[in-house]
């Protein structure tokens, strides 16, 4: 067994220091480990210097200070390997569940929504954040860290916006626009200008940027810039169909003309108030008091919105609604509970409808008139 001298031990320690290891405890641990190897493996007639140069290379790939960097990393990220394992598992899980959900959706089979939700949310909230945290340790400059952070944020927004789009949830387009804004106007310029300056990464940066821009264009094609307008058109068509049915009901002969003059007066007052309210709402919605079925060919603005100042307390719209509401109450008192009309307390507050949607009010008023016309007509089976 070889025995090291004091000079040889000092030589090993000084060499460890000169190779960039500055943590004292790590220096002593390496010294002890190397000394044990030398004393156990070096023969008495072997050259110490040559043997030492051979065994020191066992402790690194490029240089010895890698051990210190790895030690600092382990002390800083105590759960590094656990996080790395979770990242890999979550990535595999998200891809598998997303592909399964996509297949089920393509085949119109049950369970698609569940698997799509699990896959995309796992990707967005677990895999991407962990990938960012682990990626930070590999970058040196602040600019690269910013690029990685913005890229992670853009990826999370894109995936979540796709989930909202697929699930037909509200605010899908808002999330999509935010994702595009972050991705196109922040991430891509940062990535391009940080990578194109380096000759070694210039070509790869240009190619990747082209791919990113293409992906952003594909994502943009999924965003419907006028979804609210299309939905408003559908609601307007539904309202006009209800109006046609109401006119047909009102034109049908009653049970007995003038059988109840008081009831006819109440209905007349109710309809007068209703028509004036609808006229005000249509002006607010389209700019015109009457709308035809071919309204899409007319020069009108079509907007779904709150009712505005005309329906604030004390204004004409609120007063007309008060008359409409009173007519309903009088009609209910006259007819009893069997034919009672509903006064929607969840849509209105103390006679004011200023805070509520124009199509909600149009729908309620027209259906109330239709219900009264059905009761008063001689047609059966339409209640």
Steps between C-alpha positions, in 0.01 A plus 500: 500500500635838397539771766473865398746753634404840637641666188285282274189573705569874480557464124161333454324765711663786313413341167136468605496869591670601175235313301226736625360322808463768770262344753723385787290201604486380140880544468561283806249236388661478157846488660399214726339310214797542265750406773309179570505407131871571467597301810283203395583485129854644462781248503823579679699507178243710302540869419282713734468801267390295202260292710346815652445657159320183390262472795411872532326481163250254650334784689393723210413517132651838412647642820502424873293801605196325346476311830470827690237632257301179539528523878376859502215398271399218732514732801294764317254262341463238770212342310666525160480134409148467636392800293671355194321168550163672547562708186564190289201313643267800458621549144430138407164511678392825332594379152332162551175642639492776239541252214238271651260794545561612142430149372178474702391843377576404141295181539224682690539263795429584867783610727672729248448816703639344818821378337552823306456700821743280696759499224505870426480611864784263597709638216422862590515494879754225577726410208573848362566671839732214607680512166555875550638454854740228386597693186607803704799314639640444151493864385751757610381839375202696623374538142483123452308465826250763387455323165441170678249659738303677226503185287360296788227758561411506131484121490269489802269763351489327162417159644235635739341710223482189279332314787242778539443502123452123481270495801300799368554687826465879526803727457670249266567774243622739768753243619597428140566867427705535823700190406568638152598837645755346737624250243528727193577841645717402797641147479589480128688836489687416823590155373607626157719789611663303783593209273578664166795693648684177576660354183470148640124525548412747223370249244311295758342820637381613156348160420332475841362854467344412164335197659377709792346758269332224300361346819369841608327536163333161543386598848363828371281317249320333793388832644161625390526878513122551486348227718287741701349648184405156364337406830314830501370430149365165617326665796349763273367234261351312797333820622353572155361144480337549840351827379348327196345234721369768737327684212334179385378423850366853550313484169310185601144538626457525876293274722216752523537858382443751776425218746717677749547865415731556797728217393512631143601843630775349711631301203484807278696704755752219537553475123531877455772517768670191356516638146643831619763324711598276207522803274739670742711183531520456122613860461769429758591172327473585129437873469147437368168449676392223259718226352417284197608141439756616243663732754847374403459689170406823673733770621464429871732436789419178683635484851429300813531741791352632821191715461650833587378838635147478351425220747642657814265569788259782417569489127252404228615137468476433873155668518374290211630186665319604817175516299574160347569350841182650649296358211641155574405532866145612408467214252611249762250636757221470246585149379625333817797269539413263214585754230748712700779675311852500633672821606872415479654645813836350401510715182367827643559699813239739639360564153839593355648303211799722432751235605358219289553377149277631222422156353412361843234769538374464141463126545315534830255764378419322172446164669273660758288648219496162325381327817214750544405472133495121530269513801269748333485323165274210413805281416563214736817309578733803462553591865 
